[in-house]
């Protein structure tokens, strides 16, 4: 189980990052919906791939952070 940071500044930075990620994801969703309604297949596919790449990067960073926490836990 990962430790929860006690520093309010760190927690607010996490909240800010999560809100930013959510806004970016919502933008991808809205763009996909608009392109789908316009039946623009190629831009829709490109948007889908960009959203997938963004999600992969976010989850990769989360995994990296978890491993870093695990490593520090064993050192302490």
N, C-alpha and C positions, 0 to 999 in steps of 0.2 A: 504494500500500500504506500502510495507516495505521500510525502509530508506536505501539509498545507502551509504556505508561507505566512508568517505572523506579521510581517511588515505591511502596513496599510498601503504604502506607496507601491510596493510590488504587486499587491492584489489589485490595485486600481489600474496598473499597467496591464495586467492580465485581462481585466474586464474591458479595457480599451481595445486591446488586440482582438479579443473575441468579438466585440461589436464591429470592428473594422472587417474582420473575416466574414461575418454575417452579412454586412452591407455589400461586400464584393460578390458573395455568393448570390444574394438576392438580385444584384444587377445582372449577373449571368442568366439567372432564371427569367427575368423580365425580357432580356434581349432574345433569349431562345423562344419565348412565347410570341414576341413580336415578329421575329423572323419566320416562325412556323405559320402564323396567320397570313403573312405575306407570301408564303410558299417559296421562300428563297432558300433552296436546299444547300447550296455550297456554303454561304455564310452561316447557315444554321449548323452545318457539320463542323465548320471551323470554330464556331462558338462552343459547341459541345466539347470539342477536343481541348480548347483553352480552359473550360471549366474543369474538365477531368484532370488536366495538368496542374491546375491550381489546387484542386483537392488532394492530388497525390503529393504535392509539395507540402501542403499544410500537415497532412498525416505523417509524412516523413519527418517533419520538424518536431511533431508531437512525440514520435517514437524516439528521436534523438534526445529530446528533453527527458523522457522517462528513463532512458539508459543512463543519462548523465546523473539523474537523481539516484538511481540504483547504485551507481559507481561511488558517489559521494556518501551514500548511506553505509557502504561497506568500509570506506576509509575511516569513518567516524566511529 
